[in-house]
Amino acid sequence: MLQRIESLGSDWLVERVGAMADSIERIGPVAFNEANRYLPQGVSPRPGFIRYDLFPYLREILEAFDPHSNVREVNLKKGVQVGYTTLLESVLFYYICHITTTPAMFITADKELATARMENSIMPMLVESGMKHRVRSADVTNTRKTGQTKDFIQWEGGGYLIYTGAQNPAKMRQFSMPLLLKDELDGWPRLAGKDGNSDSLTDARASAYWSVRKILRGSTPTEYPSLIDDAFKRGDQRVYKVLCRACSWPQELRMEWRDTQGGFKWELDGEGVLILDSVRYACNSCGHEHYETDKEVLFSTEHGAFWHPTTAARERDVRSYHLPSFYSPYGFRPWYKNVADFIESYDREGKQVKDVGKYQVFRNNVLGEPYYHAGGRISAKEVSAHRRPVYRMGQVPNKYAAEFCGSPVLFMTCTVDVHEKNLAVAVMGWTVDSKCFLIDYWRFEDDNCAEATSPAWVRLAELLESKVYEADDGKKYSIALTLVDAGFSNAVVTEFCAGYAAGVYPILGRERTAKNQSIKEFAEFKTQQGSTGYRLLVDHYKERLAPVLKRTWTEETGQQRPYHFNAPVDVTTAQLKELTVEVQRLKEDGRGNTSMEWHRPSGARNELWDLLVYGNAAVEILAWAICIGHFELETIDWPQFWEYIEREKLYFTCEGTPNA
């Protein structure tokens, strides 16, 4: 059947679709869905025939898919829980059950997701609405054909839907379609094999029907470069404006407005926990505060809410819409959840990101914006501000640490970066909340560190086995944990570490995990000698630490924040510059997949940066060993970890207490 339609040619289908648009009774998509589409209990908190009073901002977007509308493309950049799935399914419901004659293609990230959407959403939608009988084979002479296969469905009237994944360019080339529904665009590869940009490739399927085409793109953004953000910028970039219930000032909902008191406000309890009922939105003009229960009136078009284009579209008949999660209807995602995500990821007072991973989720899921990994290099001025005049190399300033870090140094780590002609070695002291003091930093030079007999390795062994640091409060420390980079001369590093029963481990860096894969900052591996080593997700630590090194702090501001870095007054400028040479940049793998990578310019010295990363990993490995290995907890309990090692004096001696 599909081959027979293709053989008739695109001119025939354009003429047919155009004639159909002129002849059908004028029932728009919103009216048709409200009269015919039924939402059962479990699908909606308000079961019954769909009413767009719940999603009033979707009315205009859905009406663009009336064949009489001159809008040809709709690009929706969105947060979560704003009704996009309802929108997409409503478009399809309208074309299956009312227009009936138009072929369509539904494309999402991969074929498995497309099939799941068909089986779990689209077909049940037809069944619950009493429209299952519409699905039927074009071959009416064969009663065994149901009109549904693993690749497409057909329906009464001659229309059909092909559903596929964006990674299948061959499928995209086979058919020409006047209706394209593109789902979760930022989950697509930018390139579809050797065929070019995947979004443009699918657009070509509608080029034969330029005057009657309808294209819906929708996605929650992920990272720059973003397909949905690119598509949004091609349109007129509409925002949904609501009217203040007090002064009627029209405004889009934002997290905060610069230079005004507008935006979201909240209170915390005595323990710093968000008071959920305190979350409200303040008008950008008069400051009137709106609460969750005001959503229905605020969003209502009857109350005056409307879509406002903010620019002229780059291409004719292309509309684009931005819909953050702030517009999730009452009874769906509450405002307090958005605020809680913001608090966990961002320091509003300090205007700094607290957790890069969580902040990206907030930008994507709540703001509906792609995340840009800051590529700006850390400046020499910024890292110079981390010098502390209270101590020098080899000293442990515990009195200072206790006052400004929440505890004295609780243990020492040693990290080693191996090169052909030197070992870069750093000793770091760690207080509660992983605040770091650089205690010593050397290069053990030798002509050939790739040999196990090199004097550089002898010096390292002496440091690990004999060195004891005494702090200004009398506490004494040996090295608690050592990590040695095995990327260069793996055999020598592994042999050296295997000479220790515990506490000295080889490490290897590993690539960033794929999207949607859970992050494991480190993972054990077994060496050829049977000893333990660790693979580190170094980019994860670098993304955490880069904002820390940019962070300003003085004694007047009080306690240091977690992960803060401190250096002795006599650390050289050249040594500190090793923290500044790497920069983030975009990397593409040749298959259309992009990611951010940390790049070191050729010949630049970055050893201290790497050693700081290894040191932070060492803290987490130690916490994992105690919380999960010793106490058999399911996850690391950081307060318990810090309290336990300080109470038990595990890694230091004082007043005759033996070192563990």
N, C-alpha and C positions, 0 to 999 in steps of 0.2 A: 504493500500500500504506500509506504513512504517513498519507495523508488518510483512509483507511478506518479506521485505528486511532483517529485523532482524533475521527472521527464517532461512535464507540462511547461516547465520554465518559470522563471521568476516574474515575468511580465503578467502571466496569467494570474498569479497569486496576488500581485499588487492590485490588479484590476478588481479581483474578487473581494479583497479586504476593503478597498475603497468603496465599492458598491455596497458592501455589507454595512459599513459605517453610516452611509447615507440612508439606508433603508430600515435599520432596526428602530424599534420604539425607543424614545429618549428616556431610558432608565439609567441613571448614573450608577457608578460602582458603590457609592455609599448607600443609596436608597435600596439597591438590589441586595446588598449584603444584610442590611438591617431587616429586610423583609423575609430573607430566606436562610441566612446562615445561623445555625444553632450551636451554641457553646455549652457543652455538658458540664456537670459538676466535676471538678478535678482539673478541667482545662482553664476555667475562669472562676474567680471568687464570686462572680455574678452570673450564674448559669442562666440560659435562655437565649433568645435571639440577640445577636450582637447589637450593641448600642455604642455609637461613637461619642456619646457623652463622656465615656470613660477615657477615651483617647481623642479628645477634640482636635488636637494638633495633627492627627492623621487624616482628617477629612480632606484637606486641601491636597495632600500628597496622593491619596487614593483617587480623588477626582481627576487627577492628571492622566489616569489610565482609561478614562472615557474615550472611545474612538473619536468623538467630536472635539476633544481638547487638542490644541495645537502644541502642547508640551510633548516632546519626543524622548527626552531623557530626564530621569530623576536620580540624583546622587545624594544619598543620605549618610552622613557621618554622625555616628551615634554613640551614646553610652549604653549601659545595660538596662534591661527592664523598662524600655520605653514603648514596647508594642510592635517592634519591627517584624517579628514572626507573624503576628496578627495581620500586619499590613501586606506582607508578601503573600500569605495564604489567601487574603481577601482579593487581591488582584487575580490570582489564579482561579479562585472560586467564581469570580465574575466572568472570566473568559470561558471557563468550562461550562457553566450553567446558563449563561445569558448570551454571550457573543457566539459561542459554540464553533465557529468556523476557523479560528485563527490558530495556526501552529505555534508552539512555544518551546523554549529551551530553558531549563533550570540548571544552573551551574553553581556548584559550591566548591570547597577546597579539594575534595577528592570524591571518588565515586561511592565509597562506603558511606560517607556522610549524606550524599544525595539520596542514596537508597534508603537510609534510615529516616530521612525527612519524609520521603514518599510513604514509607510503611507506617511510620509512627504519628504523622501529622496530617498529610494531605489526604490520604485515603480515608482515615477516620473522620476527617472534616466532612467529606462527602457522605459518609455513612450516617453520621449524627444529624446531618441536615436533610436527610431523606433524598439525597441526590446520587446515591450509588448507582442507580439504574442508568444514569447518564453515561457511565463508562461502558463502552461496547465496541466491538471490533468493526472495522469498516467492511470486513468480509462477512456480510450478513448471511451468506449461504452456508457458512461453516459454524455450526452451533458449538463446536468445541473451543472456539476462540473467544476469550473473555474481553479482549481489548486492553489487557494489561500484561506486560512482559517485564523482564528484569531491566530493560533499557527504556521503555516508554509506556505511556498509556494513550489510548484513543477514546474519543467520546462522541456522543450523538451530535451530528452536525458537521462532522468531518475534521474537527480540530484534533490535535494530538500534542503531547508533551514528551520531550526527550529530556532525561535527567542524567547528568554526567558530572565528572570532576574536572577541575581546571588543569590537571596534569595529563589530560588526554587530548593532545592537539589533533590527532587523526579524527576523533569524533567531532571536534569543532569544525573541521574542514568539510565534512560530508554534507551538512545541511545548511539551508538558508532559512532564516526565521524572522518574522516581523515583531515577535515578542521575546525579549530576553530578560530573564530574572537572575541576577547575579548576587549570590549570598556570601557574606563574610569575605569580602574582597581582599582584605589584608592577610588572610590565611592562604592566599594563592601564591605560587611562585611567580616572581616578576617575569620570568621567561618560561615559556612552554616549550621545553626541549630546544630545538634549533629554529623554532618557528617565530621567535620574537616575543614581544610583550604580550602576556596572557590576556590582559584586559582589551588591548587593541585587537588581538586575534579574534576574540569572541565578538567584538563590535562588527568585524567584517562579515559575520553571519547575517547581519541585518542591513548591509549596505545596498542590497538589491531592492529594499523596501524603504528607501530613505524618507519618502514623504508620508509613510504610514507607520513607521517603526515606533515601538515603545520599548524603552530599556529602563529597568530598575537596578540600580546598584545600591547595596547597603552593607555597612560593615562597622564594627567597633575597630578603631585604629589600633595598630601595634607600635611599630617604630618607623622613624624616617629611614629611607624614603617610603612613603605610604601610598598605596594605590588609591585608597578611598579619599585621602587628603588631596591627591592630585586631581581626582574626579570632582571633588567638592569645589576646588578653585576654578574649574572650568565653567561652573554655573554661577548663579547670581548670589550665592552664599547667604541664604535666608536664615534668620534667627527668629525664635518664637517669643514675642513680647507679650507680657501680661500687664494688667493695670492694677496699680496699688489700690487696695480696698479703702484707703483713707483719702488719697489725693488724686487717684486715677492717673498717675504718671506712668507712661508705658516704658517697660524695661525688660530686657532679657535677664534670666536668672544666672548669676555668677557667684563663684565662691566668695569673692570680695571685689569691691570697686575701689580703684585707687582714688585717693584724695577725698573720699566721702565715708560716711558711716554705713553705707549700704553693704549688703552681702549677708552671709550666714553668721550667726552669733550663737554662743552656747556657754554653759558653765561646767566646771569640774567640781567634784566633791573634795573633801579633805584629803583623800588619798590620790587625787589626780585622775580619777575615773570620770568619764563623760556622764553627765546627768542627761539621760535620753530625752526627757520631756522639756528640757531647756532649749533644745535646738529650734531656731526660728530664722526666718528670712526678713531682713530689714530693708525697707524701701530705699532706693538709691536717692530719692528726692527728699522725702519728709521724715524718713527713719521709722515709719510705722512698721510694727513687727507682725509677721504672718507665721502661723503655725501649720503643722501637718494637716489639720482639719480644714484649712483654708484652700487646699489644693484644688478641689473641685470647682470652686468659684473662680480662683485665680486663672486656671487653665481654660475656662469656658469661653467660647467665642461669643456667647450671649452676654458675658460680662465685658467683652471688648478685646479679648486676647486675639492676636493675629500674627501671621507670618510677615516678616519685614525683609525685603531684599537689601543687602548692604553694598552691592556693587552691580555693575552691568556684566552679564554673562559673556564669556569669551566666545561662545558659540551660540548661534540662534536656537531658540526653543529648548535650551538646556536649563533646568532648574536644579539648585542644590540646597540642601537643608542640613542644619547642624542641630542635634538634639541631645544635650547632655542628660545624664541620669537624674538631674534635679527635677526633670519633668515626669519621672515615673509616677503613675497615678496613685491616688490614695488607696491604701491596701496592698500596694506592691512594694517596691524598694523605698523605705522611709528615708527622710532627710538625715536622720541621726546616723544611719549606716554610712552615708557618704561622708559625714563629718568625722565619724570614727576612723574611717580609712585615711582621711586627711591627717588627723592627729597622729596616727601611728607612723606616718611616712614623712611628715614635714614639721619643722619647727617654725611656727608662725611668727614668734617674737624675734628669733634669730634670723629668720628668712633663709633657712638652710634645709636641705634635704637630710633627713635622719636615716632613711633606709632606701637605697636606690631602687631595689626590686619592688618594694611596696609602693614607692612613689610612682613608678611606671604603671603599676596596676591602677593606681588612683587616676592618673592622667588618662589612661585608656578607657577604663570602665566607668568612671564618674564624669570626667570632663569631656569624654568623647574626643580626645586629641591624641595624635601620635606622640611618642616619646622620643626626644632627641638626646642622645648620649653626648654630654658636653665634651667637645674635643679640645677645648682650650687648655694649653699647657699650664701646669702649676708654675707660678713665678718664683724667682729666687727671693724676692722680697717677702712673699708669703711664707716660705719655709724658714727664712732667717728669723722670723718672729717666733719660731719654736725654740730658739736658744734660751736657756735658763742660766742666769748669772750665779745661781746658788751652788752650782757644782761643776766639776771638771771631769775629763775622761778618767775612768777607773774609780770614781767616787759614786756612792749610793746615797742620795739625799732623802732619807726616810722621813725626817722631820717635815720637810717641805711637802713630800708626797702625802703624808698623813693629814696635813692641813688642807691641801688643795685637790687631792685625788680620792679621798675617802678611806685610804688605808696606806700603810707603808708598802714598800715592795714586798710581794709575797713569794715570788720565785724568779729565777733567771733562766733565760733560754739562750742558746747559741745557734746561729744560722750561718750556713756556709755556701758561698757561690763559687763553683770550681771553674778555673780557667787553665789554659795550657801553662802559663807562666806565673800564676799566683792563685792563692785561695783568699777570697774576700770573706772576712769573718767578723760577725757582729754579735756582741753580747747585749741583751736587753733585759731590763727589769720590768715586772708587770704588777700593777696594783689592781684593786677591785675594778670591775667594768672594763678590763683590758686596756687601761691607760698605760702608756709605754714610756720608759726612760731608756734612751740609748746610753749604755754604760761604757762600752769599749768598741772600737772599730779599727781593724788592721787589714793589711794585705801581707800575707805570708808569701814572700817572693821565692821563686826558684825557676830554673830554666826548663824543667820538665815535670810538672805536677801530674802528668799522666802516668808516672811511675810510682808504685806503692812505696818505694824506698826514698822518695823525695823528702828532704828536710822539712818542707812545708807541712807534710802530714805528721811528722814527728812533733813539730811545734803545736799542731792542733791537738794531738793526743795529750801533750803535757797540759794544755789549757783545760781540757775536759776532765783530766784525772787529778790535777793538782791545784788548780787555781781556786782560791777562796776570797770572796769580796766581803769587806767589813763596812757596814753602813754607819752613818753618823749617830745612830741610836744604839750601836753595839751588836746589832744582828749580823750574822755571818751566813754567806750563801755560797754554795757550789752550784754548778750548772745542773738544772733539773731535767732539761730536754734539749736535744740537739737534732737539727734537720740539715742534711747535706744534699745539695742539688746534684743529682746523678745524670743530668742531661749531657754532660761532657765526661768522658772516661767512666762510663757506667760500671765497668768491672772493678776498677780501683776503688770507687766510692762504695760499692756494695761490699767488697772485701773489708774495707776499713770499718764500716758500720757493723758488719757481722762479728767483728772482734769484741763487741760489747754485748753483754747479756740483755740489756734493755737500756732505753733512754737515748740511743743514737740510731737514727733511721735515715735511709736514703729517700729522696723525694723526686718525683717527676711531675712536670706541669702537664695539664691536659686541656683539650679544647672545651669551649663553652658548650653546654648542653643544648639540644635542639629546643625549638619553641614548644611550649606546653609540657616539657619534660621537667620533672621535679629536680631541684638543684641539690646536689650533694657536694658540699664544699671540699671534702676530702674523702678518699676511699683507700682501704688497705689493698696491698698486693704482696705476693710472695716472690722473693728474689730466687735466683737459681741456687743459691746456697740454702734456701729454705727459711731465711730470715724475713722479717716484716719490713715493708716500705709503704709509702703513702703517695698517692696521686692527688695533686692539688688543682682545684679550679682557680687558677691564679687571677683570671680576669674578674671573677666574682669579688675577690679580696681587693683588687685594685679599684674597682668601682666603689667599694665601701670606703677606701682610704683616701681617695683623691679629694672628696669634700672635706675630710678631716684635715688634710694638709693646707687647704685653703681657709680653714676656719681660724678666725681671730680669737684670742683669749688673753686676758690680763688678770693679775691677781685681784684687781678691784671687782671683777665680775663674779667672783666666788668659785665654786667647785668646777673643775674641768668636766667636760662631757665624755661619754664613753669613747674609747679608741683613741683618745687624744695622744699626740706624740710630743715628747720632750727631748731636747738635745742639750749636751753640755756646752758651756760657754766657749770652750776651746775647740769645738768641732770646726773644721775648716770650711770655707765657702765652697771649695771644690767638692768636698764630701757632700754638703747639703744640696749642691746642684745635681747630684745623682738622683735626687728625688723629683727632678723637674723635667728630665729630657724626654720622657715618653708622652705621646699624645694619642688620643683616640681618633680613629678614622674609619670610614666605611670600607667594608670588604665584601666582594661578590665572588661566589664560588664557581661562576661559569654556567650554572644551571638556573640562574635567576634568583637564587637565595642570597640575601644580604644579611650582614651582621656587622657589629662594631668590634674592632680589634685595637689593642694597645700596640702602638708602633714605636720602636726605638730607631732613631736615625743611625745610619751606618757609622760605626766607630765611637758613638756616644757612650759614656760611662753611666750605667744605671744600677750598679751593684747594690747600693744602699736601699733603693726602691724595692728591688727583689727581696733583699734580706728582711725588710720590714714586712713584706707580704708573708714570707715564710714564718716570721715571728708570730704574726696574728694567727696563722694556721696552727702553729705549735700550741698556742693557748687553747684553741678549740680541741685539738687532739688530746691534750692533757685533761680537759674538762670531760670529754667523751669517755676517756679511760676511767675516770673516777665516778661519774654519774651513771654511766651505762655499764661499764665493765665491773666496777666495784659495788655500787649501790643497786645495780640492776633496775634502774629507772628506764622508762620508755623513751624519754628525751632528756637533754641536758637541762638541769635545774640550776641556772646561774647563781641565784642568791645562795642556794645550798652549797654549791661548789666553792664560792669565795669564802663563805663563813666557815666551811669545813677545813680548808687548807690553812686558814689563818688560826683557827682555834687549835688545831692539832699540830701547828708549826711543822708542816710536812717538809718544807723545802728551805728552812732556815733554822739556825740555832741561836738561842739567847739564854743567858743565865744557866748555862749548863745543860740545856735541853738538847738531846742528840738529834742530828739531822736525819730525816727519813730517807 
